[in-house]
Amino acid sequence: MTGMINLPWLSRNLEVIDSTDPTLIGVTGVVMDETKRTIIVQTSDNEITMAKDTIRFTIEAEEINGSAVGQRPEERIGKRYRRS
């Protein structure tokens, strides 16, 4: 994982590439808010709230496993992550 995981995600484009909920795969939009366990994405139609631990997504071409970032955004920004 490179630097994107340690940057703020607000107003960045997100695309869900894998999920335990098949209806979320392929959802794209702009990150509106992030909490410890959820991400709110504004799509072209509406806002969707997704649980982080059930999705794998990309932000600016970097793939991120949602279960690895299960903390508050302010805690995630300063944390060091192992490469997988």
HUHU-V960533 format. One record per residue. PSI is psi in whole degrees, -180 to 180 (NA if undefined). NEAR is the number of other ideal C-beta (glycine too) atoms within 10 Angstrom. Layout:
PSI_NEAR ; PSI_NEAR
//
This chain:
131_16 ; -153_9 ; -20_8 ; -32_15 ; -25_18 ; 7_13 ; 158_15 ; 141_12 ; -7_24 ; 137_12 ; 18_9 ; 153_12 ; 134_14 ; 142_23 ; 128_15 ; 123_23 ; -18_14 ; 147_14 ; 154_18 ; -19_11 ; 107_12 ; -20_8 ; -16_9 ; -17_18 ; 128_14 ; -3_10 ; 130_18 ; 149_13 ; -171_19 ; 134_16 ; 120_19 ; -34_16 ; 157_14 ; 134_19 ; -171_12 ; -39_12 ; -5_14 ; 160_14 ; 132_24 ; 124_16 ; 132_25 ; 111_15 ; -176_12 ; -22_7 ; -45_7 ; -178_8 ; 137_12 ; 130_16 ; 124_11 ; 142_20 ; 131_16 ; -41_21 ; -4_14 ; 1_15 ; 156_22 ; 132_17 ; 168_25 ; 141_15 ; 119_17 ; 52_11 ; 12_8 ; 125_13 ; 132_13 ; 131_20 ; 118_15 ; -32_20 ; -18_12 ; -14_16 ; 46_22 ; 52_13 ; 173_14 ; 151_12 ; -40_17 ; -27_8 ; -36_11 ; -36_19 ; -37_13 ; -4_7 ; 149_10 ; 138_7 ; 147_13 ; 147_6 ; 139_5 ; NA_6
//
